Structures are given as structure tokens and as C-alpha cells.
């Protein structure tokens, strides 16, 4: 019995070693044998997709010659930071401004000799100093919480192609109507810090340095009427206020001949700050003294929101590829784009009897990878226009609309939360030069393949490939019109405005660029 127990123990250790070691061997595959399998991969158009309440939203205009032009508008509800604000006598507004912070690259932030810091903006696509025409309106479109078509049992969905609905319901003139064109007709995402100067009661002056942000002066008369002198009861409850002030609509257009650019923003961190003065009465004995005091009211940019995308000047090659995919032999190029973009669908082990043979071999699977090669010719800069590449792609179980096993099993983290899942992969591999272009995306699906080969009752599911803005976000949003393969796409794909062109697995693709499944294994003794 002791000998038998020892044999079982040694055999178990050997199996565990192979299972665990498969996640550690990296690109050094020692003396493992290699098996490559053809992959049938083809394009699928996404089209209008649910885009309400995203973590980040695009704003601006971005043109990628390989795909076309994306114009990103935005609408949001607003809420009072404090209901029923106490507004005293003779209130007069000093200023109203909208404030939304930008993303900055912390690794490139430098001290400023004059105080504060020098910043470089992150998540800006297009020339950094490009201009766009930006108009902020009061929105007349009421954004419901619940969908009446679902008997008020399900959340209301809003979609990327609803810009005309919101544009048609905007009220009055734009609110950012000041003389400074940098805040409207020639707006740009300014990387400069803001300096705020305050003076206390003793006359002491304090400077505060604030990181770059969108800061727009808004029409004082509008907010005096809408907030300071609001009708009775309109500021008393959240529901009444949402109906009374339905929110803001951000509309972008080209500014003259400028190509424009697009930024990703977290509007939920945004605010509208109303600063005003009012009378404060104090009574000492029979003497009443009236002084002017500074007050403020904040409106948070929270509640329902929606990213509104318009696609124009679409590249004909891209349109044709997504309109007529080859689902039998696969496509030569895979066009993977976020927003109202497109995805790739992958089928593994398409050769008849292949999976059955692999299961009968009894191999120990040490590692399995999919390596996607970027078509650098189609993704190169055109006429001086920089083409931005997605930092990451995401492969998932399309059949069941969930992550693959390797995603769940990967607990690795990066210095940035968005850079986690390091073993699972999907991050872009670039040339080593300073402005090197992308070469490949590698995704490890060792456990997905190991389970499929080991368990005869496992289903060989379709896989989906999309770009992603955040690898940690794997929930899905609904397509407005489901296709024959799916009714949803990952939410993080909707946030990302970028796209890439990859080589597919079709036999006409050069062998060194062709998409294949690589399996590293050891044979049982």
C-alpha cells in the first residue's frame, strides 16, 4: 500500500507540474513539442451599440484613414450636490464654469520652475493642439432610468446612433458662449495647469495649482434663472430636479479646416460650479448690519449619460470586409475597431476529426497561444496623419459571452490597474524604436485548450476578439440590432475609439504572418 501511495503521489505531482508550469515558461519552450492548428477567423460588423453610463466617454473628432472618421458627442444628466440649497437675499452670480479633468500621463509629469507641474495629456487621439468646435447646450431629452417597453422592469438603454434625438431636443443657445474662442469655436484640449488664486480675510494670497482640465465659462443669465431663481420646489428632490433640468448635451463639429482630435474623459468627475454673492444680515441689539458674502452651488455630472457616435468617410475596404466576411475559409484581414466598429470571430480546430485526434493523443498541454500579427502596411501613417493603435485586445468566449478560462485564472496585476492580466496577455508588442509601430498581440489560452482536449464533453466554442479600453471590465452591452452570432459586445470595447487591422488565418496570408493556434506539449511516457 505504501508503494502504491508513493506512485500515485509522484504521478499527481507530475500532472500538477505540467499544469502550473504552463503559465510560467514564457517564450522559452525548452524541449516541448509544437503543434500548430489552423484558425478560421472572419470579420463581423458591430453597428449601433448600447453606450449609456460608460466609465469613460469620447469627445471630439478622430480620423483613421484605414477606418474613417468618428465624431463623438455626449449627453449627461446633472444633479445638485445638495438638495434644496439655501439661497439668501439679493443673490448675484459672479461666475459659472464647467470643470472636467483630463487624463494625464503621470510618468511624464515634470516640476514647473514657476510652481506646480508641466503635464502631458493621456488618451488624446489626433494632433495634440488640434481645434474642434464645441457647443454645450441644455438638453431637452429626458433620460429615463427604466424602460417602459419592459414593463419598467429593465433599465433603459441608449445607443451610439441616437445623436439626432439629442441634437433635436437641445434648448436655446449654447451655454459656453463667451468671447474666448478657445472655449467654443476653436476649443482644444489644453495641457496647461490651472492656477487658482484666493485671498483670505487678512489679505493673504494663496496660489493653488490644478491639473489640466476642461474649464468652460457658462452663461450666467441662464443659471441665474434656472438655479438661483428657480421656481418653488424645483430644487427640492432629485426626481423633480431631473425633470426640471434634464442635463447637458455636448456637440462637436469641425473648426474650420482643422482635422480635430478626440479625448477620452471621465465626465462623472465633472462639475458645474456656480459662484455668487448674497446678503447676510447680523443683528447686534437694535443694529442690523448687512454684508455681502460669497456662496456657491455645485451641480454634479452624474446620473444617466450616453456616448453618441457618428461614423463618416468610411474606408471602402473596411466596409466591404465587414459587409461580406468569408465564414468558411476566413478573411485575409481582420478589422477590429471599438465603438460602432467591428470585431473578429474565431473558430478553432476546424479540420474534421482534428479535435478527436488531439484528445486521443493523451498529450500534456504546457502552453497554447494565439498570436495576431498587425498588418503594418495598412496601419501606417498616411500623409503625415498619425494612426493610433489600440494598446490592448480582448479575446473571450463568444458563444457564452464570458471570459475564457485563462482570464479567470490570471491574478497578475500591473503598475496600472488597466494593465493587469499579464499572463493572459493581449497587450500590443511594438518595435523597439522610440516611435515604434505595433507588431503583434499575443493571447495565452493554455487552460482553455487544455480543458477542451482533456474533457470530451467540453464544447469547442466560438471566440470573439475586440479592442478594449479596460481589461478589468468584462461586462457586455447590447447591440441595437443583433447579428447571427451575438446580441452583445464587451462594454470596454464600446469605450475605445481606436481600431487595428490584423492578419487572419486564411491560407493566402503569408505563413509568417498567418494567424495560427500554437500548442506546446509533452507526450506521456
NUTITI-111458 format. One record per residue (C-alpha): x, y, z; residue in three letters. Coordinates in steps of 0.05 Angstrom, whole numbers, padded with zeros to 5 digits, always signed. Example, Ala and Ser with C-alpha at 12.3 -4.5 7.8 and 13.67 -1.06 7.14 Angstrom:
REM NUTITI-111458
+00246-00090+00156ALA/+00273-00021+00143SER/
This chain:
REM NUTITI-111458
+00000+00000+00000UNK/+00058+00047+00016UNK/+00089+00034-00053UNK/+00022+00045-00087UNK/+00011+00110-00050UNK/+00080+00135-00070UNK/+00067+00120-00143UNK/+00001+00158-00141UNK/+00034+00217-00105UNK/+00090+00222-00157UNK/+00041+00217-00214UNK/-00002+00273-00184UNK/+00059+00318-00174UNK/+00078+00307-00247UNK/+00008+00328-00270UNK/+00008+00389-00225UNK/+00077+00410-00250UNK/+00054+00410-00322UNK/-00009+00448-00306UNK/+00025+00502-00266UNK/+00089+00505-00307UNK/+00049+00522-00369UNK/+00037+00592-00341UNK/+00110+00604-00324UNK/+00151+00582-00383UNK/+00142+00647-00422UNK/+00173+00645-00491UNK/+00227+00593-00474UNK/+00193+00527-00491UNK/+00252+00482-00474UNK/+00244+00415-00508UNK/+00168+00416-00514UNK/+00139+00391-00579UNK/+00099+00441-00620UNK/+00032+00432-00656UNK/+00001+00486-00698UNK/-00072+00488-00717UNK/-00107+00529-00770UNK/-00156+00583-00746UNK/-00217+00605-00785UNK/-00224+00679-00768UNK/-00270+00729-00801UNK/-00300+00798-00792UNK/-00365+00818-00761UNK/-00395+00889-00760UNK/-00418+00913-00692UNK/-00461+00973-00712UNK/-00501+01016-00664UNK/-00490+00992-00593UNK/-00514+01009-00523UNK/-00470+01065-00496UNK/-00503+01092-00433UNK/-00465+01100-00368UNK/-00395+01083-00393UNK/-00336+01093-00347UNK/-00303+01139-00399UNK/-00332+01174-00460UNK/-00301+01202-00522UNK/-00309+01275-00542UNK/-00283+01302-00607UNK/-00267+01281-00678UNK/-00216+01227-00697UNK/-00199+01205-00767UNK/-00163+01140-00781UNK/-00152+01132-00857UNK/-00159+01056-00851UNK/-00228+01061-00819UNK/-00258+01131-00828UNK/-00279+01189-00783UNK/-00311+01182-00714UNK/-00348+01242-00685UNK/-00362+01233-00611UNK/-00416+01275-00578UNK/-00441+01265-00507UNK/-00502+01276-00463UNK/-00510+01272-00388UNK/-00558+01286-00332UNK/-00536+01333-00276UNK/-00553+01332-00202UNK/-00549+01381-00144UNK/-00493+01365-00096UNK/-00541+01387-00041UNK/-00616+01389-00050UNK/-00657+01450-00030UNK/-00597+01497-00026UNK/-00609+01558+00018UNK/-00604+01619-00025UNK/-00605+01685+00013UNK/-00627+01755-00005UNK/-00604+01793-00068UNK/-00563+01736-00098UNK/-00519+01757-00157UNK/-00477+01708-00196UNK/-00403+01723-00202UNK/-00385+01664-00248UNK/-00407+01597-00274UNK/-00359+01547-00302UNK/-00358+01474-00322UNK/-00299+01432-00298UNK/-00279+01363-00324UNK/-00209+01335-00310UNK/-00166+01306-00366UNK/-00126+01242-00361UNK/-00051+01257-00355UNK/+00010+01213-00364UNK/+00038+01212-00293UNK/+00105+01184-00318UNK/+00117+01247-00359UNK/+00095+01299-00307UNK/+00152+01347-00291UNK/+00161+01402-00239UNK/+00147+01473-00264UNK/+00200+01524-00245UNK/+00145+01575-00234UNK/+00104+01529-00189UNK/+00061+01468-00199UNK/+00076+01419-00255UNK/+00083+01411-00330UNK/+00036+01357-00356UNK/+00027+01313-00417UNK/-00044+01292-00432UNK/-00062+01219-00440UNK/-00118+01188-00482UNK/-00117+01243-00535UNK/-00122+01217-00606UNK/-00102+01264-00662UNK/-00055+01324-00663UNK/-00049+01349-00591UNK/-00062+01422-00610UNK/-00118+01408-00659UNK/-00181+01451-00655UNK/-00254+01430-00653UNK/-00318+01470-00648UNK/-00350+01453-00581UNK/-00420+01474-00560UNK/-00453+01457-00494UNK/-00529+01461-00492UNK/-00584+01450-00443UNK/-00614+01383-00461UNK/-00688+01375-00470UNK/-00684+01299-00477UNK/-00708+01264-00414UNK/-00665+01203-00399UNK/-00708+01152-00363UNK/-00680+01102-00313UNK/-00727+01046-00333UNK/-00753+01021-00399UNK/-00829+01024-00405UNK/-00827+00973-00461UNK/-00802+00923-00410UNK/-00857+00940-00362UNK/-00809+00984-00322UNK/-00773+00921-00301UNK/-00710+00933-00340UNK/-00661+00991-00346UNK/-00669+01038-00404UNK/-00616+01030-00458UNK/-00588+01087-00500UNK/-00548+01075-00563UNK/-00489+01105-00600UNK/-00532+01125-00660UNK/-00581+01169-00622UNK/-00544+01235-00633UNK/-00601+01262-00676UNK/-00650+01250-00619UNK/-00609+01292-00571UNK/-00589+01345-00622UNK/-00663+01355-00640UNK/-00680+01366-00566UNK/-00626+01416-00548UNK/-00655+01480-00517UNK/-00636+01552-00533UNK/-00567+01577-00550UNK/-00503+01544-00528UNK/-00482+01558-00456UNK/-00407+01565-00469UNK/-00420+01630-00507UNK/-00362+01673-00482UNK/-00317+01715-00527UNK/-00257+01669-00516UNK/-00260+01623-00577UNK/-00213+01573-00543UNK/-00275+01554-00503UNK/-00322+01543-00562UNK/-00308+01555-00636UNK/-00233+01539-00630UNK/-00233+01493-00569UNK/-00173+01449-00556UNK/-00152+01402-00501UNK/-00103+01446-00465UNK/-00048+01410-00426UNK/-00032+01472-00384UNK/-00045+01470-00309UNK/-00095+01519-00278UNK/-00074+01569-00225UNK/-00127+01588-00174UNK/-00114+01650-00130UNK/-00152+01662-00066UNK/-00148+01718-00015UNK/-00170+01707+00057UNK/-00199+01757+00106UNK/-00130+01780+00127UNK/-00109+01794+00055UNK/-00064+01733+00050UNK/-00059+01708-00022UNK/-00055+01633-00036UNK/-00040+01600-00103UNK/-00067+01531-00117UNK/-00043+01492-00178UNK/-00095+01447-00211UNK/-00080+01392-00262UNK/-00105+01403-00334UNK/-00180+01401-00345UNK/-00235+01426-00389UNK/-00257+01491-00357UNK/-00311+01528-00394UNK/-00345+01593-00373UNK/-00421+01584-00379UNK/-00476+01635-00388UNK/-00492+01669-00321UNK/-00562+01692-00341UNK/-00583+01620-00356UNK/-00561+01594-00288UNK/-00589+01654-00251UNK/-00657+01637-00279UNK/-00650+01561-00277UNK/-00619+01552-00209UNK/-00613+01616-00167UNK/-00684+01639-00182UNK/-00714+01570-00196UNK/-00790+01562-00186UNK/-00811+01537-00118UNK/-00798+01463-00106UNK/-00756+01451-00169UNK/-00692+01441-00127UNK/-00725+01401-00072UNK/-00719+01329-00095UNK/-00674+01291-00143UNK/-00731+01266-00186UNK/-00764+01334-00193UNK/-00696+01366-00210UNK/-00681+01314-00264UNK/-00746+01330-00298UNK/-00736+01405-00289UNK/-00663+01408-00313UNK/-00655+01349-00360UNK/-00580+01355-00368UNK/-00527+01377-00417UNK/-00513+01359-00489UNK/-00441+01366-00515UNK/-00439+01376-00590UNK/-00374+01375-00630UNK/-00362+01399-00702UNK/-00302+01414-00745UNK/-00268+01480-00731UNK/-00251+01509-00798UNK/-00201+01465-00835UNK/-00176+01431-00772UNK/-00177+01355-00774UNK/-00195+01355-00699UNK/-00178+01305-00645UNK/-00214+01263-00594UNK/-00204+01255-00519UNK/-00229+01203-00471UNK/-00258+01235-00408UNK/-00289+01213-00343UNK/-00348+01261-00343UNK/-00374+01233-00278UNK/-00317+01271-00244UNK/-00342+01335-00276UNK/-00379+01392-00242UNK/-00414+01458-00256UNK/-00394+01509-00203UNK/-00439+01569-00193UNK/-00406+01624-00151UNK/-00450+01681-00126UNK/-00457+01734-00072UNK/-00516+01745-00026UNK/-00535+01789+00033UNK/-00520+01765+00103UNK/-00556+01803+00159UNK/-00529+01805+00230UNK/-00565+01839+00288UNK/-00529+01866+00349UNK/-00580+01897+00396UNK/-00623+01941+00352UNK/-00569+01950+00298UNK/-00577+01908+00235UNK/-00515+01900+00192UNK/-00518+01874+00121UNK/-00455+01847+00088UNK/-00443+01812+00022UNK/-00417+01740+00028UNK/-00391+01690-00022UNK/-00432+01627-00035UNK/-00430+01571-00086UNK/-00474+01515-00112UNK/-00445+01454-00147UNK/-00480+01411-00199UNK/-00450+01341-00207UNK/-00448+01309-00276UNK/-00477+01244-00251UNK/-00539+01205-00269UNK/-00554+01175-00337UNK/-00506+01190-00393UNK/-00495+01167-00464UNK/-00438+01167-00515UNK/-00464+01189-00583UNK/-00422+01168-00643UNK/-00426+01186-00716UNK/-00385+01148-00769UNK/-00369+01183-00834UNK/-00319+01178-00892UNK/-00316+01103-00880UNK/-00259+01068-00916UNK/-00288+01025-00973UNK/-00241+00966-00958UNK/-00264+00966-00886UNK/-00337+00970-00906UNK/-00331+00913-00955UNK/-00292+00869-00907UNK/-00345+00875-00852UNK/-00404+00871-00900UNK/-00381+00806-00935UNK/-00340+00763-00888UNK/-00316+00695-00910UNK/-00342+00650-00855UNK/-00318+00586-00889UNK/-00245+00599-00905UNK/-00235+00661-00862UNK/-00214+00731-00882UNK/-00144+00754-00900UNK/-00150+00815-00856UNK/-00187+00824-00790UNK/-00214+00894-00777UNK/-00222+00903-00702UNK/-00249+00971-00681UNK/-00284+00998-00619UNK/-00348+01039-00612UNK/-00395+01027-00671UNK/-00339+00986-00701UNK/-00325+00913-00715UNK/-00298+00850-00684UNK/-00266+00785-00706UNK/-00297+00716-00696UNK/-00251+00656-00688UNK/-00264+00582-00697UNK/-00212+00533-00671UNK/-00198+00462-00694UNK/-00237+00469-00759UNK/-00206+00409-00793UNK/-00254+00349-00790UNK/-00232+00299-00737UNK/-00175+00344-00712UNK/-00201+00353-00641UNK/-00218+00279-00635UNK/-00146+00261-00654UNK/-00116+00310-00605UNK/-00159+00282-00549UNK/-00136+00211-00565UNK/-00062+00230-00564UNK/-00061+00239-00489UNK/-00014+00299-00493UNK/+00001+00342-00433UNK/-00012+00414-00456UNK/+00041+00461-00429UNK/+00021+00524-00466UNK/-00025+00548-00521UNK/-00023+00617-00554UNK/-00057+00657-00608UNK/-00010+00709-00638UNK/-00043+00763-00681UNK/+00003+00799-00729UNK/-00013+00872-00745UNK/-00016+00890-00819UNK/+00034+00946-00814UNK/+00024+00969-00886UNK/-00050+00982-00874UNK/-00038+01013-00805UNK/+00018+01061-00825UNK/+00012+01137-00820UNK/-00017+01169-00882UNK/+00004+01237-00909UNK/+00031+01257-00841UNK/-00033+01236-00804UNK/-00013+01194-00744UNK/-00051+01129-00737UNK/-00062+01110-00665UNK/-00062+01036-00647UNK/-00102+01003-00591UNK/-00059+00984-00531UNK/-00097+00920-00519UNK/-00144+00870-00549UNK/-00190+00822-00512UNK/-00207+00751-00531UNK/-00269+00719-00500UNK/-00318+00662-00505UNK/-00367+00689-00556UNK/-00415+00630-00552UNK/-00429+00642-00478UNK/-00409+00716-00476UNK/-00359+00708-00419UNK/-00283+00709-00410UNK/-00242+00648-00427UNK/-00215+00605-00370UNK/-00145+00635-00374UNK/-00173+00704-00360UNK/-00206+00679-00296UNK/-00144+00642-00274UNK/-00097+00701-00283UNK/-00089+00742-00219UNK/-00029+00782-00242UNK/-00030+00858-00237UNK/+00009+00914-00269UNK/+00031+00982-00244UNK/-00034+01009-00274UNK/-00098+00970-00258UNK/-00115+00972-00332UNK/-00051+00933-00346UNK/-00069+00872-00305UNK/-00078+00800-00331UNK/-00006+00798-00355UNK/-00004+00723-00367UNK/-00069+00723-00406UNK/-00040+00779-00448UNK/-00069+00818-00506UNK/-00022+00878-00499UNK/+00010+00907-00561UNK/+00082+00887-00577UNK/+00118+00945-00612UNK/+00182+00957-00648UNK/+00239+00978-00602UNK/+00250+01046-00635UNK/+00225+01109-00599UNK/+00161+01115-00641UNK/+00158+01041-00659UNK/+00096+01014-00692UNK/+00057+00954-00667UNK/+00078+00885-00688UNK/+00034+00833-00653UNK/-00017+00819-00599UNK/-00007+00753-00561UNK/-00061+00719-00520UNK/-00049+00657-00479UNK/-00107+00607-00477UNK/-00070+00548-00446UNK/-00124+00527-00397UNK/-00180+00538-00449UNK/-00146+00489-00496UNK/-00124+00442-00440UNK/-00195+00435-00416UNK/-00223+00427-00486UNK/-00175+00370-00502UNK/-00178+00336-00435UNK/-00254+00337-00427UNK/-00292+00304-00484UNK/-00357+00337-00461UNK/-00327+00407-00468UNK/-00355+00450-00525UNK/-00310+00479-00577UNK/-00338+00550-00572UNK/-00332+00608-00619UNK/-00284+00662-00595UNK/-00292+00737-00603UNK/-00236+00788-00610UNK/-00246+00862-00595UNK/-00205+00922-00575UNK/-00212+00941-00501UNK/-00204+01004-00461UNK/-00200+00967-00394UNK/-00181+00894-00387UNK/-00216+00890-00320UNK/-00285+00907-00349UNK/-00316+00845-00380UNK/-00390+00860-00375UNK/-00427+00869-00441UNK/-00472+00920-00475UNK/-00528+00903-00523UNK/-00526+00913-00598UNK/-00585+00954-00624UNK/-00593+00901-00678UNK/-00567+00831-00660UNK/-00529+00794-00714UNK/-00528+00719-00728UNK/-00471+00708-00678UNK/-00486+00752-00618UNK/-00531+00805-00588UNK/-00476+00836-00544UNK/-00405+00861-00544UNK/-00358+00876-00486UNK/-00372+00944-00454UNK/-00298+00963-00453UNK/-00298+00956-00529UNK/-00352+01009-00535UNK/-00308+01058-00496UNK/-00248+01052-00542UNK/-00250+01093-00606UNK/-00189+01060-00638UNK/-00181+01003-00687UNK/-00128+00957-00715UNK/-00120+00912-00776UNK/-00093+00842-00765UNK/-00075+00785-00810UNK/-00126+00728-00809UNK/-00116+00653-00815UNK/-00134+00646-00888UNK/-00086+00603-00929UNK/-00070+00662-00975UNK/-00038+00700-00918UNK/+00039+00694-00916UNK/+00057+00638-00869UNK/+00099+00682-00822UNK/+00040+00729-00813UNK/-00016+00679-00813UNK/-00059+00671-00750UNK/-00049+00602-00721UNK/-00060+00567-00655UNK/+00006+00544-00626UNK/+00005+00487-00576UNK/+00067+00466-00536UNK/+00060+00396-00506UNK/+00096+00336-00478UNK/+00080+00265-00495UNK/+00062+00216-00439UNK/+00115+00164-00424UNK/
